[in-house]
Amino acid sequence: MSQDKTKSGINHSASSLGIISQLQQSIEHPQYFPLKIPNAEIADVSNHSNQQVYMLRNPNLNKYLQIGEQELFFWKLFDGKNSIKDLNIEYINQYGELGDTILQQLLHLLKSNGFLQEPPQPVIQIISQKIHTKTAFEKFISLISWFFHSSLTTGHADRFFAWLYRHIGYLLFLKPLIFLFGFLVIFDTIVFIDYFFLRHISLLLSKTGVGMHDLALLLTITYLSLFLHECAHGLAVKHYDRIVLRAGILLYFGQPIAYVDTTDIWMKNKFPRIVVSFAGPALNGILGGIFFLISFFTPDSTPDSILVQAGLINSIFFLVNLLPIVETDGHYIIQDYLEINRLRPESLAFIGYKIWKKLYKREKWGKVDFIYLIYGIIAIAGMVVMISVGIHLWYSTVYRIVIALYHHPEFIINILGLLVLIGIIVLLVHFFLRWKKGLGSIEKKIVSNLHRKEK
């Protein structure tokens, strides 16, 4: 949102009269007096870039906004005493040009994210919102939508991660152990390439055929690996004394995926943000290395097969999350390191058509152009690697599952039953938490009524 503006003094001539005229015409609500919330937190997250960057945090709603120097200038003036007209005049005095566009965009973002104190709603509007009830059909549609794409999170996750960090999580960040972790990640990478790409070892436990125990174990290891991946992100947030806003599960087509909200790390500079992004894949790499290493001491046994299976799954998560094929952890690591917003879409647009335009017109290349080119090449290489992973997964695992389903159609019913069971469990947990939350609100009302009677 921040824009580069050239500072210049005000020219008291006909041009300044034109600016004032434009100012009066462009402001829709000149008597609006913006007032910022009193407890907003602001952090300077600028690094080595030429542009000043700040992060605003709304602790009431846990909302975040990245702003620039011009937006910060307006933010400091949102004291409830300056009208829109006053704010624009102050901006003209400071920068020598009209800042109405920046102001209107900033006000829209601040309002929509709760950074401004709004006048109270009319009583009639509040009552109408309260008495509106959903029909049975609307409730059914909401339930179906929730089941296919929703989140089941808690706002009390920070206490859990603070406790976990104090008791064991801090070990992940001890410097003497970091070298050991680095060795495990390198060991994991070497063994994974050998097992997965060269030997085509399957992710299934059975050497021949496919049983329900194979699929159940595959799902269990996958869910646990994703859970630990997200826990590592949360522990990294606590390592830098920031807040884990929420944690829980996201539902995609009824299937739960672990989730941790690390947005509060945006209040730090780029290095802590990089560490938080890298922590998840790194833990998968460490776990993969540990599983592979232990499996060397338990050859040709069921525990050995389970350890290899767990090592392969964690290794895949380690690799996939570091490839910038979409907005993965690897993408955010590169973006934070380079301090370039919208790095992925801009890079893809550059290698898609902008590069050919530059080559055709023989335009001079800047530093950013080379960055876009390199990132674009890395993204394309990542897609090639992912295709290779998909081919090997098909050859070693998925093909066997498809053949088993073809010869044993009852497996389809068993698999669907297992997935539906997981979805129902998540749904029951959701309703239990809502019921518990309702009991909590009732208890608060009873306590408040008792206090009133005592008074």
N, C-alpha and C positions, 0 to 999 in steps of 0.2 A: 504494500500500500504506500510505503514511503516513496517520495519522488525527489529527484535531485533538483534543487532550486538554486539559482545564482543570486547571491545577495547583491543588492544595489540600493543606492539612496533614492529617495523620492524626488521626482522631478516636478516641481510646483509649476505646472504649465497646463495647457489644454488637455494633455494626456492624463494628468492627475484628476481633472474634472471628469474625464471620460470614465476613469476607474470608479469614482464616487457614484456616477450615474449608473454604471453597471452594477455596483454594489447594492444600490437601492432597489434595482429591478430584480436581481437574482435571488434575494433572500425571501423565502416564503413566510417565515415566522420571525420577523425582526424583534419581537418582544419576548421571545423565548430565552430564558436564562438557564443555561445548562449547569447542573450541580453534580459533581462527581461524588461517588460513595466515599465515606471518610476512611475506610479501612483497606483501600486498594493498595496492592504492593507493586512496586516498580523496580526493575533491575536493569542495569546496563549490561547487555550481552554482546556488545561490540568487541571485536577481536582485532585483527590486523587489517580489516577492510577500511576503505576510506569513508564509508558511510556509517553514521551512528545508528545503532539498533538498540531498541529498548523492548522489554517484555512487561506487559501489564498483567496482573493477576487479580481476579475477583474472588476473594476467599469465601464469599457467601454462596456462590454458585460454582466455584472451581472452574472459572472460565479464563481463557488466556488470549491476549492479543499482542501481536508484534507491531510496533510502531516505529516511526523514524523521528528525526529531529523536529520537522515541522509539526507533526502530530503532537509531539511532546510539548511544544510551545503552546498549542491550544489547550492541551490537557491541564497544564498548570494554571490556566485562566478559568477553568470550569469551577468557579467558586460560588455560583449562584448570584453573583453581582453583575456579571457582564452579559449583556444581551448578544444575540447573533451579530447584530450590527456593530456593537462594540468590539467583538472578537475579530471581525474582519478588518476593522480600522486598525486594531493593534497589530494584526498580521501585516498590513500594508506598511505601517510605520517600521516594522522589523525587517521585512524582506523586500519592500518596494514593489509588490505586485499583489494581485487579488488571490486570496486563498480560499474562496468560497467552495470550490470543488473538493478540496482536501477536507474542509470543515464538514461539509454535508456527508461525505463518505465516512468520516470519523464518527460523527454523531450517530449515523445509522448502525455502525458496528458496535459502538458503545451501548446504545439503547438495546440492541438485540441480544447483547451479552450481559446486561444488567450492571454496567459500570456507571450508570447515571441514576440519580434519584428522581423518580417520576412522581407527579402529583397523584393523590389517591384516586382510585376508580370511583365512578358514580355508584351509589348504593344499588340502584336498579340493575345495573350491569352485573354487579357481583351476585345479586340474588338470582338473576336469570341464568348465570353460569352454574350456580349451585343446584337449581331445581331441574336442570336438564338431565334426563336419564336416558341411557341407551336402550334400544329395543333388544329383544332376544336375538334377532338376526344380526344386529350390529355387534353384540357381544360374541356371537359365534364367529363372525368374520374376524374380529379382533383376536380371538383365541387362535384361529388358524394362522393368522399373520404372525402372531407371537411365536407359535410353534416353529414356523419356517425361518424366521429371521428376527431375533430379539436378543436381549441380554439379561442375565440374572446375576446381578452384582451387589456387593455390599459396600457401604461407605465407611465401614470400620476396618478396612484392610490394613490401614497404616499401623494400627496397634499390633496386628499379627506380624507384619514384616519388621517392625521395631524389635519385637521380642525375638523373632528368628535371627535377626542380624546380631543382636547382643549375645546370643547363646552359641551360634555356629556360623552364621552368614559372614561374619567378619573375616573368617579364615580364607575366604575366596580372594581377599584383597591384601593379604599379607605378602610383602615383597619376597621373602625367602621361598614361599610356596608358588609364587608366580612362575618361577623357572621350572618347577616340577610340572605345573599345569601346561606350560609351553611344550615341554617334552611329551606329555600325554597327547596333546593336540597333534603334534607332528607324527607321533607313533600311530595315532588313530587315522590320520590321513593316508599314511603309507599302507597300513593294513587294509583300509577300506578300498583303496584302488586295487590292491591285489585280490581281495575277496570278491568285490562287487563287479569290477570291470574286467578282470582277467579270468577269475574262476567261475563267475556267474553264480555265486552261492545264493540260494533262495532265502527269502524272509520267512518262509514257512518252516515249522519245526519238523514235520514229517519229511523223510527223504523221498518217499514215493507216495502219491495220492494226497488227498486233502481231507482233513477231518475238522469238525467244529472246534476242537481244542486248538487247532492251528489259528483259526480266525479269531477265537476268543483271546488267545495269547497275543496275537498281532495287535488287536484293538487295545488290550490292556497296556502293553508296552508303549504303544503310540500315545495314548492319553496321558500316561505317567511322564513320558518324555516331554510332551508339550507343557504339562503342568510345571515340571522342574525348569523348563526353558523360561516360562513366565516368572517363576519365583526368582530366577537369577536377575531378571530385569528389575523386579521390585527391590531386591537386596542392594543392587547398585544404586538405586534411588536413595535408599536409606544411608548408604555409605557417604553420600554427599549431603546428608542432613536435609533432604527435601521430603515431601509428603507423597505417599502412595494414595492417590485419590480414591480409587475404586479397584476392586478385584472380584473375579467370579468367573462366569462362563458365558460365552456367546453361543447362541443356538443357530446353526445353519441346517435347515431341513431336519430339525429335531435332534441333531447330534451336537453334543456339547464340546466346546473348545475353550481351553483355559485362557483367561484374559487378565491383564494387569494394566491399569491406566498410569502411565509414567509421565503424563503431561507436565507435572510440576517441575521436572528437570529442565524445562525450557527457561526457568529463572536462573540457570547457570550458563556459563560460557561453553564453548564448543567441546573442550576436552571431556568434561563430565558427561555431556550428552553422547559423545562417541563411546565412552565406557559403558553407559547404560545400554546403548544399542548393541554393543559387542558382547555384553555379559550373557545374553541368552544363547546365541550360537556357540560361544566359548564353552559354556557349561555342557552343551550337547557333545562338543568335541572332547571335553575332558572325560565325560561319562563313557563315550565310545572307546576312548583309549583305555580306560579302566576295565571295561568289559572284555575288550580284546586281549588285554594283558592277562587277566585272570583265566580266560579260556585256554591260554597256552599251557596252563598247569592242570587242566581237566580235559584231556583229549578223548575224543570218541565216546562221549557220554551225553545224556539228556541235558544236564546242567551246562555242558559245553555248548550244545546247540542253542539253548536259551540265551546264553551270554553272547554268542555270535550274532543271534537275531537282534538282541538289544543293542549291540554295538553297531550293527548295520543301520538300524532305524535312527539312532542318534547321529550317526555319521551323515546320513541323508539330510536330517534336519540342519546339521552344521553347515553342510555345503549349500543347500537350497536357500537358507536364510542369509547367506553372505553374497549370493549372486544378485546383482541389481536388475533382475528381470522384471520385477514390479517394484512397488514401494516396500521392499523388504528391509531387514535390519542393515544389510550391506549397503542398500541405497542411502539410508539415512546417515550411515557412517561417512560415506563419501561426500554427501551433501553438506553435513556439518563441518567436515574437514575443510572443504573448499569455500564454505560460507556463501553458497549460491542457491537462492530459492528457485523452486520449479526447475531443478536441474534435469530431471528425467524428461519431462515433456519438451523442454527447450532443446535438449540434446537430440532427441528423436526427430524433432522438427528440423534441426540443423542438418543431420545426416540424411534426412528424407528429401529435402528440396533446397534448403538455404545454401548448402555447400556447393551445389551445382550452379547456383546463381552467382556465388562468389568466384568460382572457377571460370565461369563463362565471361564475367565482366572483369576478371583479373583484379578483384578488389583485394586490398591489404587485409591480412589476417591479424586479429588481435589475440591477446592471451585467452580471453573467454572462448573464442572460436576453437582454439586447440583443446581447451578443456572439454567443450561440447563434443568434439570429434573423438577424443580418447574415451570419454564416458560412453558415447554411443557405440564405439567398437567393443567396449567391455560388456555393455548390455546385450549386444548381438552375440558375442562369444558366450555369455551366460545362457542365452536362449539355446544355443547349440549344445552346451553342456546339459541343459535340462532335457532336451530331446534325447540325448544320449542316455541320460539316467532313465527316462521313460522307456526307451527301447530295452535297456537291460532289465528294468523292472518287469516288463512284459515277458521277456524271454525267461527270466528266472522264477517269477512268482505269479503274475497275473494270468499268464497262459494256463498254468496248472489249475488255478482257481476256476477259470472259464471251462476247461475240460471237465473238471469235477462237477460243476453245475450242470453241464450238458448230460453227463452220465447219471447224475443223481439230482434230479429236479427238486427233491425234498430239501436239499440244502438251501435253495432260494427261500423257502418258507421259514427255515430255521434262522437264516441271516436276517430276513425282514423282521421276524419275531424278536431277535436279539436287539436290532436297532430300535424297534418300537418300544421294547422294554426300557431301553436307556432313555428314550424320549419321555415315556410315562413317569419314570423316576424323577427326571428333571422337572416335569410338570407338577408332580406332587410336592417336590421341594419348593417350587415357586409359590404354590398355594399355601403351604405351611408358613413360609416367610411372610406372606401377606397377612395371614391370620395372626401370626405373632406380632406383626407391626400394628395390626388393629387393636390387639389386646394392650399393647404398650401405650397407644394413644388414649384408650379408655382409662387406663390407670392414671395417666397424666391429668385427664379431666377430673377424675374423682379426687385426686390429691389437691388440685387447684380449687375445687369446690369446697373441700374441707378447710383449706386455708382461708377462704373467703368467709365461711361460717364462723371460724375462730375469731376473725377480725370483727 
